[in-house]
């Protein structure tokens, strides 16, 4: 059963990363129009955070379950998350019709990457990983 969880986590990490890229490539005219109240609360920044927090969390979980998580791996995951944040905004700005990548979205993405790390560390600190080792 543990092997199955590891395998699912491997696939989930790749699928989530690809999902972020797919969402970036959606043309602006295909995205539902936001109402004024959405702009008021900057809900799109929350969406950016909620896209990137699972990105780092799932990749960290993948390496935790394969027992190969170390500080170097954590830094690499954070670096790739940050690079992906900037890359997606550059792609939106220059190449996707009707989209406008900007630095504030990239900052929200990066906050999401670090939020995923914080949640991961809190769960690991509480030894919830023992649950996974019983399979």
C-alpha positions as CSV (number, residue, x, y, z in Angstrom):
1,X,0.0,0.0,0.0
2,X,2.9,2.4,0.8
3,X,4.3,1.8,-2.7
4,X,0.9,2.7,-4.1
5,X,0.9,6.0,-2.2
6,X,4.4,6.8,-3.3
7,X,3.5,6.1,-6.9
8,X,0.3,8.2,-6.7
9,X,2.3,11.1,-5.2
10,X,4.9,10.9,-8.0
11,X,2.1,11.2,-10.6
12,X,0.3,13.9,-8.7
13,X,3.4,16.1,-8.5
14,X,3.9,16.0,-12.3
15,X,0.2,16.4,-13.0
16,X,-0.1,19.4,-10.7
17,X,2.9,21.0,-12.3
18,X,1.4,20.4,-15.8
19,X,-1.9,21.8,-14.6
20,X,-0.3,25.1,-13.7
21,X,1.2,25.3,-17.2
22,X,-2.1,24.4,-18.8
23,X,-3.9,27.1,-16.8
24,X,-1.3,29.7,-17.9
25,X,-1.9,28.9,-21.6
26,X,-5.6,29.5,-21.4
27,X,-6.3,32.6,-23.6
28,X,-7.8,35.6,-21.7
29,X,-11.0,35.5,-23.7
30,X,-11.7,31.9,-22.5
31,X,-11.5,32.9,-18.8
32,X,-14.8,33.9,-17.2
33,X,-15.2,37.6,-16.8
34,X,-14.6,38.7,-13.2
35,X,-17.1,41.0,-11.6
36,X,-16.0,44.2,-9.8
37,X,-16.2,42.6,-6.3
38,X,-13.6,40.1,-7.4
39,X,-11.2,42.9,-8.3
40,X,-12.0,44.5,-4.9
41,X,-10.7,41.5,-3.0
42,X,-8.0,40.6,-5.5
43,X,-9.2,37.0,-5.5
44,X,-6.9,36.2,-8.4
45,X,-3.9,36.6,-6.0
46,X,-5.5,34.0,-3.7
47,X,-5.9,31.7,-6.7
48,X,-2.2,32.1,-7.5
49,X,-1.3,31.2,-4.0
50,X,-3.6,28.2,-4.0
51,X,-2.1,27.0,-7.3
52,X,1.5,27.2,-6.1
53,X,1.1,26.0,-2.5
54,X,0.2,22.5,-3.5
55,X,3.0,22.5,-6.1
56,X,5.7,22.8,-3.5
57,X,3.8,20.7,-0.9
58,X,3.3,17.7,-3.3
59,X,6.9,17.8,-4.5
60,X,8.1,17.8,-0.9
61,X,5.8,15.0,-0.1
62,X,7.0,13.0,-3.0
63,X,10.6,13.2,-1.8
64,X,9.6,12.7,1.8
65,X,7.9,9.4,0.9
66,X,10.8,8.2,-1.2
67,X,13.0,9.0,1.8
68,X,15.3,11.3,-0.3
69,X,14.2,14.6,1.1
70,X,17.1,16.7,2.3
71,X,17.9,20.4,2.5
72,X,19.4,20.4,-1.0
73,X,16.2,18.9,-2.4
74,X,14.1,21.5,-0.5
75,X,16.1,24.3,-2.0
76,X,15.8,22.8,-5.5
77,X,12.0,22.5,-5.2
78,X,11.8,26.1,-3.9
79,X,14.0,27.3,-6.8
80,X,11.9,25.5,-9.4
81,X,8.7,26.9,-7.8
82,X,10.1,30.4,-8.0
83,X,11.3,29.9,-11.6
84,X,7.9,28.5,-12.6
85,X,6.2,31.5,-11.0
86,X,8.3,33.9,-13.1
87,X,8.1,31.8,-16.2
88,X,4.4,31.6,-16.1
89,X,4.0,35.3,-15.8
90,X,6.5,36.0,-18.7
91,X,4.6,33.5,-20.9
92,X,1.3,35.2,-20.1
93,X,2.7,38.7,-20.7
94,X,4.4,38.0,-24.0
95,X,2.7,35.0,-25.6
96,X,-0.9,34.4,-24.4
97,X,-3.6,36.5,-26.1
98,X,-5.7,38.4,-23.6
99,X,-3.5,37.6,-20.6
100,X,-1.3,40.0,-18.7
101,X,1.4,38.5,-16.6
102,X,2.7,40.8,-13.8
103,X,5.1,40.9,-10.9
104,X,2.3,40.9,-8.3
105,X,1.0,37.6,-9.6
106,X,4.5,36.2,-9.5
107,X,4.9,37.4,-5.9
108,X,1.6,35.6,-5.1
109,X,2.9,32.5,-6.8
110,X,6.1,32.6,-4.8
111,X,4.1,33.2,-1.6
112,X,2.2,30.0,-2.5
113,X,5.5,28.1,-2.9
114,X,6.6,29.1,0.5
115,X,3.2,28.5,2.0
116,X,3.3,24.9,0.7
117,X,6.7,24.6,2.4
118,X,5.4,25.9,5.7
119,X,2.4,23.6,5.7
120,X,4.6,20.7,4.8
121,X,7.1,21.4,7.6
122,X,4.2,21.9,10.2
123,X,2.7,18.5,9.2
124,X,6.1,16.8,9.3
125,X,6.9,18.4,12.7
126,X,3.7,16.9,14.1
127,X,4.8,13.5,12.9
128,X,1.8,12.9,10.7
129,X,4.2,11.1,8.4
130,X,4.0,8.1,10.7
131,X,0.6,7.5,9.2
132,X,2.2,6.9,5.8
133,X,4.9,4.6,7.2
134,X,2.3,2.1,8.4
135,X,1.3,1.1,4.9
